[in-house]
Amino acid sequence: MKSFRLDELEAERLANDGAYLQFLRERNMSVGLYALDAGQSDPQQPHRQDEVYFVVSGRGSITVGEETTTVARGSVVYVPAGEVHKFHHITEDLRVLVVFSPPEA
């Protein structure tokens, strides 16, 4: 078993000065913590893997392809591999768990 605490992951992410911290990598998936602060732009590009976002905290919007929805704590969003997507209009600091399958390259 592997077990993680969000507060410890957030501290590790901050210590590494990055918006993204991959904390689990297995044969069929990887999991990370992604952070975007209020008003920040999302620089990510499409990925070669399917993704699931689970919003742990914060508030904003995400556009996937031509569809846009608001997200907040508890939101879950699936993004197919290769699809253009961005978080935007972030009004409260976003902390998002990201699951990639297969693992992010």
Phi, psi and omega per residue, in radians:
M1 nan 2.539 3.009
K2 -2.152 2.394 -3.077
S3 -2.339 2.495 -3.074
F4 -2.390 2.669 3.049
R5 -2.064 2.290 -3.087
L6 -1.036 -0.673 -3.134
D7 -1.120 -0.643 3.099
E8 -1.243 -0.667 3.087
L9 -1.119 -0.729 3.119
E10 -1.095 -0.725 3.115
A11 -1.111 -0.721 3.113
E12 -1.153 -0.725 3.108
R13 -1.041 -0.801 3.136
L14 -1.111 -0.702 -3.139
A15 -1.116 -0.485 -3.141
N16 -1.646 0.090 3.072
D17 0.948 0.680 -3.136
G18 -2.250 2.744 3.084
A19 -1.393 -0.340 -3.064
Y20 -2.267 2.358 3.079
L21 -2.235 1.949 3.024
Q22 -1.405 2.162 -3.105
F23 -2.077 -0.076 3.087
L24 -2.573 2.301 3.098
R25 -2.425 2.104 3.125
E26 -2.223 3.119 -3.060
R27 -1.029 -0.677 -3.033
N28 -1.920 -0.018 -3.119
M29 -2.854 2.839 2.955
S30 -2.382 2.717 -3.103
V31 -2.354 2.421 3.127
G32 -2.509 2.968 3.062
L33 -1.927 2.181 -3.127
Y34 -1.992 2.349 -3.093
A35 -2.240 2.262 3.015
L36 -2.315 2.202 -3.128
D37 -1.462 2.787 3.140
A38 -0.891 2.287 3.120
G39 1.447 -0.140 -3.094
Q40 -1.350 2.648 3.053
S41 -1.577 2.583 3.110
D42 -1.645 1.956 -3.057
P43 -1.509 -0.024 -2.978
Q44 -1.182 2.681 3.088
Q45 -1.928 2.887 3.097
P46 -0.978 2.594 -3.128
H47 -1.892 2.786 3.117
R48 -1.470 -0.029 -3.108
Q49 -2.009 2.676 2.924
D50 -1.146 2.605 -3.136
E51 -2.350 2.610 2.939
V52 -2.211 2.227 3.059
Y53 -1.805 2.319 3.008
F54 -2.129 2.008 -3.090
V55 -1.385 2.037 -3.139
V56 -1.455 -0.694 3.116
S57 -2.778 2.831 3.101
G58 1.767 -3.076 -3.081
R59 -2.698 2.435 3.102
G60 -3.120 -2.736 3.091
S61 -2.285 2.773 3.014
I62 -2.373 2.429 3.023
T63 -1.989 2.237 3.094
V64 -2.155 1.999 -3.033
G65 1.087 -2.091 -3.140
E66 -1.779 0.023 -3.084
E67 -1.806 2.438 3.108
T68 -2.202 2.455 3.062
T69 -2.514 2.702 3.037
T70 -1.453 2.604 3.108
V71 -2.272 2.606 3.084
A72 -2.710 3.126 -3.140
R73 -0.804 2.220 3.136
G74 1.658 -0.183 3.117
S75 -1.220 2.484 3.067
V76 -2.215 2.243 -3.100
V77 -2.276 2.271 3.055
Y78 -1.725 2.354 3.099
V79 -2.196 2.031 3.110
P80 -1.167 2.652 3.100
A81 -0.921 2.386 3.073
G82 1.437 -0.111 -3.086
E83 -1.405 2.335 3.058
V84 -1.180 2.314 -3.138
H85 -2.722 2.590 -3.131
K86 -2.688 2.450 2.887
F87 -1.438 2.575 3.140
H88 -2.777 3.044 -3.101
H89 0.805 0.883 -3.120
I90 -1.407 1.954 -3.078
T91 -1.749 -0.347 3.037
E92 -2.365 2.440 -3.108
D93 -0.800 2.169 -3.138
L94 -1.615 2.351 2.965
R95 -2.226 2.088 -2.957
V96 -2.275 2.257 2.962
L97 -1.437 2.350 -3.108
V98 -2.125 2.188 3.075
V99 -1.930 2.146 3.060
F100 -1.860 2.399 3.044
S101 -2.471 2.113 -0.070
P102 -1.160 3.129 -3.074
P103 -0.963 2.590 3.087
E104 -1.073 2.391 -3.129
A105 -1.275 nan nan
